[in-house]
């Protein structure tokens, strides 16, 4: 008998991605709904969750911890890329979509928010978005 790795449910991954995008956009559009002490960090955590679920849509058989590690690497790479401020990329970041995807300015606290978002998404992925055989 062959052991089959568990597999992510693509439709649930897609739904989770869409829900998290909507929540992230809402967190920026309606910041008054969140405690002032949290600042912009719920949006950052939700962005990281979107990366986990988005990668999970494609990497259906990757273990959750590996998926979380790759997502964290993507998040950290995007954050550290904000240290690069060449005119051409600053111009891209000046547009709404460019700003949402690439951010603008490096912040150490963003890395903490990304880590928290990836951790929450990994728990959700492991508990609810994986087919059990």
URVEN-V45716 format. One record per pair of residues at least 4 apart in sequence whose ideal C-beta (glycine too) atoms are under 6 Angstrom apart, sorted by the first residue. I is the first residue (numbers start at 1). GAP is how many residues later the second one is. Records with the same first field share a line. If there is no record, write none. Layout:
I->GAP, GAP
This chain:
4->129
5->56
6->124, 125
7->53, 54, 124
8->5, 48, 52, 121, 122
9->120, 122
10->47
12->117
13->40, 43, 44, 116
14->43
16->37
17->33, 36, 37
20->26, 29, 30
21->29
23->23
24->19, 22, 23
25->4
26->4
27->15, 16
28->15
34->4, 8
38->4
41->72
44->66, 69
45->68, 71, 72
48->27, 66, 69, 70
49->68, 72
50->4
51->20, 23, 24
52->19, 66, 69
55->4, 12, 15, 16
56->11, 69
59->8
62->4, 5
64->58, 61, 62
68->50, 54
71->47
72->46
75->39
79->31
82->21, 23, 24
83->23
85->5
92->6
93->5, 6, 9, 11
98->4
99->5
124->4
125->4
